[in-house]
Amino acid sequence: MPFSIFLSLLLVLSCHQPVAFASGTSRAQPEVGLATRSLDSTLATTFNYNNNGDECHSVMNVSSDGRCAFVKKTPDCNMVDGFIDYLQVAFCLLPPNLTPLTITLCMIWLLFLFVILGLTASKFFCPNLSAISTCLHLSHNVAGVTFLALGNGAPDIFSAIAAFSHPNTAGLAVGALFGAGIFVTTVVAGSVALVKPFVVASRPFLRDVSFYMVAVFWTFLMLFRRTTSLGETLGYLSLYVVYVVIVIVSSFIYQRQKRLMLSSSENTSVPEIHSSESSDDDVPCLFDESIQQEYESEYRPLLPSTESTCQILLTSLNPVDSRKWRRKPWSWRVFKVLKTPVEVLLLLCIPVVDPDKEDKNWRRPLNCLHLITAPLVCVLAFQSGVYGDYKIKGEFPLWLLILLLGLFLSAIVFCSTSNDCPPKYHPVFAVLGFMASAVLISAAASEVVSVLHMLGVVLSLSNTVLGLTLLAWGNSIGDCFSDITVAKQGYPQMAISACFGGIIFNMLFGVGLGCLVQMIKTQSDVQFEAEGLLTWILTGALGLSLALSFITIPLSRFHLDRGYGIFLLVFYAAFLLVALLTEFGKIHI
């Protein structure tokens, strides 16, 4: 619903406001006579804009005939990250009278990119991370705050890193991370309370909210000073290390107290523990078991059978389960049909190791094919294909070398293994799948940032408002549905823990790694471009929502009821209204 409203608003703006006002901070831009100025004088004036420090948004103050030349010759409009130069597509490839069509096509492509991000993260990135953590014999608690958090937050983190790669799109990262934080802590948490009122676990809740408030305040200081150094960035990242240590220590203390209670109890039954004193370890084990049971019951073959190599390959590439298809509603089926081509392509390129299955998801012909396709994907998609044309010593293409090595390894594995038994080195495929899925997520995130940057230029919208709306909704909508589903299944405690626990990782690693990567590239401190009043409204709203939850929920004895859920939803609606009014110049200082 918010997405459709925002899309309609963008279309209206594109049709009726070809030259929109700047948001956040007022940019001083000389007036340009669009009707009387010739092309040469227009270009001279616009190049003067660029020399004076104006951004690529100045292209909308140029006549339609000069916008293509402006985009090509203005360094600020060059987006090196991404496979497609969307600004040249919008201003050079398509005529100006098709601007609404351009925006519509970009919105459709943006939804498609979000589907790629979601599928790659949920069906390839997370399972391989789970397999790696299982092979490393990590506990549920350590895996939850490290590998699982990385898997769930992969789209946010890679989008933030991609946005920080260009100074003018850093506002996208800030807007997305803060916007996602407000969305998750209000809309998602409020929806969980509406679906299943419950008593919040006191100590984990206070711990997570406290750390998140510290992270938000630290980020606010960096934005306020408009710069951050290497030492501060490393300290920012180390805050999550402290959080992980506290989670592990608190879990150890809780489990020790639980064992003492069991040993001192005279009854053989498990003593009842109040939910407000529970730990993070109580529910995840139940949830993991339910996932495993559903997975096994859904994908276990009805009768043992021996399949040929070709049958195994065709079956492995079929993402549609006939039993699941029959019991799902028509809306699910339509969406499944639309995303099936993407799933098939991803299945061809990324291996998945499942330690919960008896055969570890070993598919001999497909896994042998992965030894060819996965390395090629890593080379061709890494940093948006920068190594696709790279030649060793200027003569031998790198992709051809990778292809030959893949063919050689694939032949060895195919001749030395069987269809029934996975080899001992099968966990290596989890590492390969992790690398390939991470590269694809990074490439898709770069495309998302490039598309949003183009929309911001065409519609004269700030990167912050695009980040807190489209990018935040796209990256968080999956978490919203999954947390609500978990709450409906009777695990609201886990859902609310995911709301506050996951966004801590996204905030610290999204901003921290983004700044660190940018420092390595530029060999200097990161400079933030302030977006004016909108940035402070964003940070203030997130801080206020966390402070209200930190005060209100303990006062209500950690009972999250439907009334507070409605309040959180109203709070987000009010914040979104104020943010949009600020963006459109109705609220200013």
C-alpha positions, 0 to 999 in steps of 0.5 A: 500500500505505501509503495503504490501511493508513493508510485502514484505520487512520483508519476504525478510529479513527473507529469506536472513538475518537470523542474521540481524544487530541491529538498533538504537544503536549498541549493542556490541555482541561477535561473535559466531561460529555457525558451530563449537560450540556445543549445551552446549557451545552455551547455556553457551555463550548465557546465558553469553550474558543475564547476560551481559545485552543483550536483547532477540534479541541475540537469532538470534546469536545462532544456530537453535538447541539452540534457543528454550532452549535460549528462555525458559531459558532467563528471557528477553524473557518471555512475561507474557502479552498475551495468547500465548507465540509467541517466543516459537511458533516461535523457539520451535513449528515450525522448523527453515526452516519455518521462512517465514511461521511463519512470514506470519501466524503472519502477518495474525493473526496481521491483525485479531487482528486489525479487533478485535480492530476496531470492538470492538472499533467502534461498542461496545466501542464507542456506549456505551460511547455515551450512558453513556455520554447521560445518564450523560447529557454531552454537545457535546463539553465535550463528544467530548473531553472526552468520544468520544476521549477515544472511538476513541483512545482506540486501541492506548491507550490500545496498549500503556499501554500493551507495557509499561507493559514490559520494552523491548516493551516500544519502541513499544508505543513510535514508535506507538504514534509518528508514528501515529501522523506523519501518521495522521497529514501528510497522513490523513490531506493531503488526506483530503486536496486532497479530499476537499480543504477548509479553516481551522478554525483558533482558534481551529487549532492553539489551537490543534497544540499548545497543541500537540507540547507541548505534543510532546516536553514534551515526547521528554524531557522524552525520552532524560532523559530516565526516568520520575517520578510520579509527572512529569507523573501526570503533563503530564496527567493534560496537557490534563485536561487543554486542555479540560478546554480551549476547554470548555471555548472557546466553551462557549465564541463562543456560547455567541458571536453567541447568541449576534450576533443573538440577535442584528441582524435585520434579522431572518436568521442566520448570516454568520460566516467566517469559519476561526472563527468557533468553534468545535461545528458547524459541529459535530451537523450536523454530528451527525444528519446525522449519526442518520438519516442514522442509523434510515433509515437503521435499522428502520423496514419497518412494525411494527411486533411482534417477538417471543423471539427466533426470536428476539435473532436470529435477534439480532445476525445477523450483516448483513443488507440485504438492505445495502448488496445489495447496497454495492460493492463486496469488502465490501461484501468480508470483511463483510463475513470475519469479520462476525464471529467476529461480531457474537461472540462480539454480544454474549458477549457485550451489546450495548445501543443506546439512539437514537433508540426508544427501546434503542436497548433493546433485552430481550433474548440477553441482558439476555444472556449478563448478563452471557457472559459479566462478564465471558469475563471480568474475563477470558480476564482481564490481558490476563486470569490471573484470569481464573484459580483463585480459591477462598480459593484454592477450588472454581473457580472464573469463576464458581462463576461469571457464577452462579451469571450471571445465577441468574441475567439473570433469574430475568431480563428475568422474570421481563421484556418484549420484547417490553419495556426496563427496567428503569435500561437499561443504566446499560447495557451500563456500562457492555458493556463498561467494557466488550469491554474495557477488550477485547480491552486491551486483543487484544492490549496485543496480538498485542504487543506480536506479534510485539515483536516476529517479532522484535526478529525474524527479528532483527528489533527495537520495534520503527520501528515496532511501527511507521509502523505496529502498527501505521498503524493498529491503524490509518487506520480506522481513515484515512478512516473515516476522508476521508469519512467525508471530501467527505461528505462535512465536511472537517472541522470536518475531520481536527479537528479529525486529530489534536484533537484526537492524543493529547488525544492518546499521553498524555493518551497513554504515561501518563497512560502507565507510571502510570500503570508501576509505580504502578506495579514496585513502581519506576520511569519508565526507557526508553530504548533509540533506538538511532538515530531512536527515534530522527528521529521520534520525529524530524519528528513529531515536524517538520511536526507540525511546518510546519503546524503551520507556513505554514497554517496561512501564506496561510490564513488558506486555505488547498489546494491540493498543501499542501496536496501533500507536506504532503504526500511527507513529510511522504514518505521521513520520512518513507524512512529515518526511514527504511534506519536508521533501516537497518544501511544505515544512522548512526552517 
